[in-house]
Amino acid sequence: MIAAQACVIVWALDQSTDTQVAPLRQMLVRLSGRLMKHGVDWTAPALLAGMWNLMAIISALEQYSLDELEQMSQLLFQMLDLEDEFKGFKEHV
C-alpha cells in the first residue's frame, strides 16, 4: 500500500507543471544519488529512489532523537577516520 502511494506521489510530481514542485523534485533527485543527462532535470525512477531515501530519513527522525543520530554519525565518522570533517548537526539546526 505504501509503495503504491509513493508511486502515485512520484507520478504527480513527474507530471506537475507547478513551479513550487521544482525544489522538491531537485531534492529527490539529489537524495537518489543519480546523475541526470545534460538537459534532463529529473526522471521518474530518480524521483522514486529519492522518495524512498526521504522516507527512510523521516523514519529515522521519528525513531531517534537528534542527539542519538549525532552520536551514531560521530561513531561512523570515527570508524571511517573522518572525525575531523564531522561538524555535527547542531551547527545546522
Summary of the structure (lengths in Angstrom):
residues: 93
radius of gyration: 16.2
end to end distance: 33.3
largest distance: 44.7
contacts: 211
relative contact order: 0.11
helix: 70%
strand: 0%
